[in-house]
Amino acid sequence: MTRKFDLVYKTTTTPFFPICLIGQSYSGDFSWLGVKKLKKIPVIAVIRDGAVNWFFDQQLKQSAIKIFKNIYHTPQCLNKIKNKEREISNILLREIKTPIQSLFDDKKLNQPGINKLKKIFSHYAEYGHYVDDPGFLFQLYLVDEFKKAVYQNVPGDMEEKNKVFSLLLSSNQLTHYERFLMELRQLIILKEKPVPRMKKISKKFFWLVHDYLGDIIDAKYLFRKIKEIDKNPRELTSQCQAAVKRVQDIKAIEKCLPQKLLRQVKTIQPILYLYNERKKEVLNQVNIFLKNLFHYKFGHMSFGQLHTYYQLTPDGIIDALCGLEIKKYGNREKSWVYYIANEKIKNGPKKFMQLVEVQGNATTLRGACACPGRIHID
């Protein structure tokens, strides 16, 4: 059978640790969303010169359309997504509180450490199933359909329709980063007990800017940020005011929408908030914990060294932390294929490298603005 694949996402900075844990859920069973008899469709991750290229079978688009048709008409689906996110995030955030040194004997991951990591990886993948899948599938396949609905039901010229459409896909509540900026602004304005306030802010938001192996918000980060703000304090005020205005504008727009479109909006907004905001809050904290495991085992590691380990499967990461020889993984970030079917991660045949060779000049692809490439594989 000939399959057609679309390049749906490409990145040189690995957003998840390990890379396959989130992606594997797209090859699994979507019946939990109330749509039965959907085919389980394999997905492919091709690593080439440090970049991870995700390819989805084109059949997945039809599955996504059926899934969202059911989500729109079945309130229980949205409730299930919210409840599962709450349940799994509580487990993950509890599991990563374990002292790292207790998971090692002589700098080798011990049996409790192995069990702990397997549990974290399992819930990490499950979290992707309930949070990443709906959000990404909507952004990838359903945005154009939603745009048509907005344009048909919103009065005004094209500029006004575009503005409304853009706002309805924006966060209808303050984002984590906006809340962080507002607390930082209060810190600067009040100038009272700055050290305790800074500790409170860093404890609350330490994970916020960690995306893809980035910084952690601590006292040093806050001092740097405050120095930047001092150069142009009006910009921070403007950002905070714009965030509040956006939330107010969205509420005003919703009051004028017809019921059917409003129901869609009220379904999409929480899904995208979980996908864009809550997922970052949870998985950034898990990623920091996992990075600290590597630092405990190997000492300080450069971005390049960590990046190599992030390309491994969950079992490969456990092997590395157990002290096993992993030279066989040495060139994986230069050229490798993962074939993921039925949520099982396997090494894929080299023929799938041609997916990247054909679409090798593509940039990051995601959402409505993406223009996926296509290729046939026999």
C-alpha positions as CSV (number, residue, x, y, z in Angstrom):
1,M,0.0,0.0,0.0
2,T,1.3,3.5,-0.9
3,R,1.1,6.0,2.0
4,K,1.2,9.7,1.7
5,F,3.0,11.7,4.4
6,D,2.9,15.4,5.3
7,L,5.7,17.1,7.1
8,V,3.8,18.6,10.1
9,Y,6.5,19.8,12.4
10,K,10.2,20.4,12.3
11,T,12.5,21.6,15.0
12,T,16.2,21.7,15.8
13,T,15.5,22.2,19.5
14,T,13.9,19.1,21.0
15,P,10.8,20.2,22.9
16,F,10.1,17.0,24.7
17,F,12.3,14.6,26.6
18,P,12.6,12.0,25.1
19,I,11.4,13.1,21.6
20,C,9.1,10.2,20.9
21,L,6.9,10.2,24.1
22,I,4.5,12.8,22.9
23,G,4.5,11.8,19.2
24,Q,3.7,8.2,19.9
25,S,0.1,9.0,21.0
26,Y,-0.8,10.0,17.4
27,S,-0.4,6.5,16.3
28,G,-2.8,5.1,18.9
29,D,-6.4,4.7,19.6
30,F,-8.7,7.8,19.6
31,S,-11.9,6.0,20.7
32,W,-11.6,7.7,24.1
33,L,-12.8,10.9,22.2
34,G,-16.0,9.0,21.3
35,V,-15.2,8.2,17.7
36,K,-15.1,4.5,17.0
37,K,-13.5,2.6,14.1
38,L,-10.8,5.1,13.4
39,K,-7.7,3.5,11.9
40,K,-4.6,3.5,13.9
41,I,-2.2,5.3,11.7
42,P,1.6,5.2,12.1
43,V,3.7,8.3,12.4
44,I,7.4,8.8,11.6
45,A,10.1,10.9,13.2
46,V,13.2,11.4,11.1
47,I,16.3,12.9,12.7
48,R,18.6,14.6,10.3
49,D,21.6,16.8,11.2
50,G,20.1,17.5,14.7
51,A,16.7,18.4,13.4
52,V,13.6,16.3,14.2
53,N,11.1,16.0,11.4
54,W,7.6,14.7,12.2
55,F,5.6,13.2,9.4
56,F,1.9,12.3,9.6
57,D,0.0,10.0,7.3
58,Q,-2.5,12.1,5.4
59,Q,-5.3,9.8,6.7
60,L,-4.9,11.4,10.1
61,K,-6.6,14.6,8.8
62,Q,-9.8,12.7,8.3
63,S,-9.6,11.2,11.7
64,A,-9.0,14.7,13.2
65,I,-12.1,16.1,11.4
66,K,-14.3,13.2,12.8
67,I,-12.8,13.7,16.3
68,F,-13.6,17.4,16.4
69,K,-17.1,16.9,15.0
70,N,-17.7,14.7,18.0
71,I,-16.0,17.0,20.5
72,Y,-18.1,20.0,19.4
73,H,-21.3,18.0,19.9
74,T,-20.4,16.1,23.1
75,P,-19.6,18.2,26.2
76,Q,-18.4,15.0,28.0
77,C,-15.4,14.9,25.7
78,L,-14.1,18.3,26.8
79,N,-14.8,17.4,30.5
80,K,-12.8,14.2,30.0
81,I,-9.9,16.1,28.6
82,K,-9.9,18.5,31.5
83,N,-10.3,15.8,34.1
84,K,-7.5,13.6,32.6
85,E,-5.2,16.5,32.4
86,R,-5.8,17.3,36.1
87,E,-5.3,13.7,37.1
88,I,-2.1,13.0,35.1
89,S,-0.5,16.4,35.9
90,N,-1.0,15.8,39.6
91,I,0.8,12.4,39.3
92,L,3.7,13.8,37.3
93,L,4.3,16.8,39.5
94,R,4.2,14.6,42.5
95,E,6.6,12.1,41.0
96,I,9.3,14.7,40.2
97,K,9.5,15.7,43.9
98,T,11.6,12.7,44.6
99,P,15.2,13.6,45.7
100,I,17.4,12.8,42.7
101,Q,20.2,11.3,44.8
102,S,17.9,8.6,46.1
103,L,17.5,7.3,42.6
104,F,21.2,6.5,42.2
105,D,23.7,4.1,43.7
106,D,27.3,5.0,42.9
107,K,26.1,7.4,40.2
108,K,24.2,4.6,38.5
109,L,20.4,4.6,38.3
110,N,19.2,2.0,40.8
111,Q,16.1,-0.2,40.6
112,P,13.8,2.4,42.3
113,G,15.2,4.9,39.9
114,I,14.4,2.7,36.9
115,N,10.9,2.2,38.2
116,K,10.5,5.9,38.8
117,L,11.6,6.9,35.4
118,K,9.4,4.3,33.7
119,K,6.5,5.6,35.6
120,I,7.3,9.2,34.7
121,F,7.7,8.3,31.0
122,S,4.5,6.4,31.0
123,H,2.5,9.3,32.4
124,Y,4.4,11.7,30.2
125,A,3.2,9.9,27.1
126,E,-0.3,9.6,28.6
127,Y,-0.3,13.4,29.2
128,G,0.5,13.9,25.5
129,H,-2.5,11.7,24.6
130,Y,-5.0,13.8,26.4
131,V,-3.5,17.3,26.1
132,D,-1.2,17.4,23.1
133,D,-3.4,15.4,20.6
134,P,-6.5,17.5,20.7
135,G,-4.6,20.8,20.7
136,F,-2.2,19.9,17.9
137,L,-4.8,18.2,15.7
138,F,-7.0,21.3,15.9
139,Q,-4.1,23.7,15.0
140,L,-3.0,21.4,12.2
141,Y,-6.2,20.4,10.5
142,L,-9.2,22.4,11.9
143,V,-8.2,26.0,11.9
144,D,-9.3,26.7,8.3
145,E,-12.7,25.2,9.0
146,F,-13.0,27.3,12.1
147,K,-11.9,30.4,10.2
148,K,-14.7,29.9,7.6
149,A,-17.3,29.7,10.5
150,V,-16.0,32.9,12.0
151,Y,-16.0,34.8,8.6
152,Q,-19.6,33.6,7.9
153,N,-20.9,34.7,11.3
154,V,-19.0,37.9,12.0
155,P,-20.1,41.2,10.4
156,G,-17.7,43.8,9.1
157,D,-15.0,44.0,6.5
158,M,-12.1,41.6,6.1
159,E,-9.9,43.5,8.5
160,E,-12.5,43.2,11.2
161,K,-13.1,39.5,10.5
162,N,-9.4,38.8,10.7
163,K,-9.1,40.6,14.0
164,V,-12.0,38.6,15.5
165,F,-10.6,35.4,14.2
166,S,-7.2,36.1,15.6
167,L,-8.6,37.1,19.0
168,L,-10.8,34.0,19.2
169,L,-7.7,31.8,18.7
170,S,-5.8,33.8,21.4
171,S,-5.8,32.9,25.1
172,N,-9.1,34.1,26.7
173,Q,-7.2,34.4,30.0
174,L,-3.9,35.8,31.0
175,T,-1.0,33.5,29.9
176,H,1.6,32.4,32.4
177,Y,4.1,34.7,30.9
178,E,1.7,37.6,31.2
179,R,1.1,36.8,34.8
180,F,4.8,36.7,35.4
181,L,5.3,40.1,33.8
182,M,2.5,41.6,36.0
183,E,4.1,40.2,39.1
184,L,7.4,41.6,38.0
185,R,5.8,45.0,37.4
186,Q,4.4,45.0,40.9
187,L,7.9,44.1,42.2
188,I,9.4,47.1,40.4
189,I,6.6,49.5,41.4
190,L,6.4,48.7,45.1
191,K,10.1,48.4,45.7
192,E,9.3,46.8,49.1
193,K,11.0,43.7,50.4
194,P,12.3,42.9,46.9
195,V,14.3,39.8,47.9
196,P,11.3,37.9,49.4
197,R,9.1,38.9,46.5
198,M,11.8,37.7,44.0
199,K,12.0,34.4,45.8
200,K,8.2,34.0,45.6
201,I,8.2,34.9,41.9
202,S,11.1,32.5,41.0
203,K,9.4,29.7,43.0
204,K,6.2,30.2,41.2
205,F,7.6,30.6,37.7
206,F,11.0,28.9,37.7
207,W,10.0,26.6,34.8
208,L,8.4,29.3,32.6
209,V,11.2,30.1,30.2
210,H,12.8,26.7,30.2
211,D,11.4,25.8,26.8
212,Y,13.8,23.5,24.8
213,L,16.6,23.4,27.4
214,G,16.5,27.2,28.2
215,D,17.0,29.2,31.3
216,I,15.4,28.7,34.7
217,I,13.9,31.7,36.4
218,D,15.9,32.4,39.5
219,A,17.3,35.5,41.3
220,K,20.0,36.0,38.6
221,Y,17.5,35.8,35.8
222,L,15.2,38.3,37.6
223,F,18.0,40.8,38.1
224,R,18.8,40.6,34.4
225,K,15.2,41.0,33.4
226,I,14.7,44.0,35.7
227,K,17.8,45.6,34.2
228,E,16.3,45.1,30.7
229,I,13.0,46.6,31.8
230,D,14.7,49.6,33.4
231,K,15.9,50.6,29.9
232,N,12.3,51.0,28.7
233,P,9.8,50.6,31.6
234,R,6.9,51.8,29.4
235,E,7.2,48.7,27.3
236,L,6.4,46.4,30.3
237,T,3.4,48.6,31.2
238,S,2.2,48.4,27.6
239,Q,2.5,44.6,27.5
240,C,0.5,44.2,30.7
241,Q,-2.2,46.6,29.5
242,A,-2.4,44.8,26.1
243,A,-2.9,41.5,27.8
244,V,-5.8,42.7,29.9
245,K,-7.4,44.4,26.9
246,R,-7.1,41.2,24.9
247,V,-9.1,39.2,27.5
248,Q,-11.7,42.0,27.7
249,D,-12.0,42.1,23.9
250,I,-12.5,38.4,23.6
251,K,-15.3,38.5,26.2
252,A,-17.0,41.4,24.4
253,I,-16.8,39.5,21.1
254,E,-18.3,36.3,22.6
255,K,-21.4,38.2,23.6
256,C,-22.1,38.9,20.0
257,L,-21.5,35.4,18.5
258,P,-24.4,33.1,17.4
259,Q,-24.9,30.1,19.7
260,K,-23.4,27.5,17.4
261,L,-20.2,29.4,16.9
262,L,-20.0,30.3,20.5
263,R,-20.2,26.6,21.5
264,Q,-17.3,25.9,19.2
265,V,-15.3,28.8,20.7
266,K,-16.0,27.6,24.2
267,T,-14.8,24.2,23.3
268,I,-11.6,25.3,21.4
269,Q,-10.4,27.9,24.0
270,P,-9.9,25.5,26.9
271,I,-8.3,22.9,24.6
272,L,-5.8,25.4,23.3
273,Y,-5.1,26.8,26.8
274,L,-4.2,23.3,28.0
275,Y,-2.1,22.7,24.9
276,N,-0.3,26.1,24.8
277,E,-0.1,27.0,28.5
278,R,-0.8,24.1,30.9
279,K,1.2,21.6,29.0
280,K,4.2,24.0,29.2
281,E,3.7,24.4,32.9
282,V,3.7,20.7,33.6
283,L,6.2,19.3,31.0
284,N,8.7,22.0,31.5
285,Q,8.9,21.0,35.2
286,V,9.3,17.3,34.2
287,N,11.9,18.2,31.7
288,I,13.9,20.2,34.3
289,F,13.8,17.1,36.6
290,L,15.0,14.8,33.8
291,K,17.8,17.2,32.9
292,N,18.9,17.3,36.5
293,L,19.1,13.5,36.4
294,F,21.7,13.8,33.6
295,H,23.6,16.5,35.4
296,Y,23.7,14.3,38.6
297,K,24.9,11.4,36.6
298,F,27.4,13.1,34.2
299,G,28.0,16.6,35.8
300,H,27.4,19.7,33.8
301,M,26.5,19.0,30.2
302,S,26.5,21.3,27.2
303,F,23.4,21.8,25.1
304,G,24.9,19.6,22.4
305,Q,25.5,16.7,24.8
306,L,22.0,16.9,26.2
307,H,20.5,17.2,22.7
308,T,22.1,13.9,21.8
309,Y,20.5,12.1,24.7
310,Y,17.2,13.7,24.0
311,Q,17.1,11.9,20.7
312,L,17.1,8.5,22.4
313,T,14.1,6.3,23.2
314,P,12.9,6.1,26.8
315,D,14.7,2.8,27.2
316,G,17.9,4.3,25.7
317,I,17.8,7.1,28.3
318,I,17.4,4.6,31.1
319,D,20.3,2.6,29.8
320,A,22.5,5.8,29.7
321,L,21.6,6.7,33.3
322,C,22.3,3.1,34.4
323,G,25.8,3.5,33.1
324,L,25.5,1.1,30.1
325,E,27.5,1.6,27.0
326,I,25.6,3.8,24.5
327,K,28.2,4.3,21.7
328,K,25.7,2.7,19.3
329,Y,23.6,5.8,19.8
330,G,26.4,8.2,19.0
331,N,25.4,9.3,15.5
332,R,21.7,9.1,16.1
333,E,21.1,12.9,15.9
334,K,22.8,13.0,12.5
335,S,20.7,10.4,10.8
336,W,17.9,8.2,12.3
337,V,14.3,7.1,11.7
338,Y,11.7,6.3,14.4
339,Y,8.7,4.4,13.1
340,I,5.8,4.6,15.6
341,A,2.8,2.4,15.3
342,N,0.2,1.4,17.9
343,E,2.1,3.7,20.3
344,K,5.2,1.4,20.0
345,I,8.5,3.1,19.2
346,K,10.7,1.2,16.8
347,N,13.7,2.0,14.7
348,G,12.5,2.7,11.2
349,P,13.9,1.6,7.8
350,K,16.3,4.0,6.1
351,K,14.0,4.5,3.2
352,F,12.1,7.0,5.2
353,M,15.1,9.3,5.1
354,Q,13.9,10.3,1.7
355,L,11.1,12.2,3.4
356,V,13.6,14.7,4.6
357,E,15.7,14.6,1.4
358,V,12.6,15.7,-0.6
359,Q,11.4,18.3,1.9
360,G,14.8,19.1,3.5
361,N,14.5,22.9,3.0
362,A,11.2,23.2,4.8
363,T,11.1,25.3,8.0
364,T,9.0,24.7,11.1
365,L,5.5,23.7,10.2
366,R,2.5,24.0,12.5
367,G,-1.1,25.2,12.3
368,A,-3.0,27.0,9.7
369,C,-0.1,28.8,8.2
370,A,1.7,25.5,7.5
371,C,2.1,24.4,3.9
372,P,2.9,20.7,4.4
373,G,5.0,18.9,1.8
374,R,3.9,15.6,0.6
375,I,5.6,12.4,-0.4
376,H,4.6,8.9,-1.3
377,I,6.3,5.8,0.3
378,D,5.6,2.3,-0.8
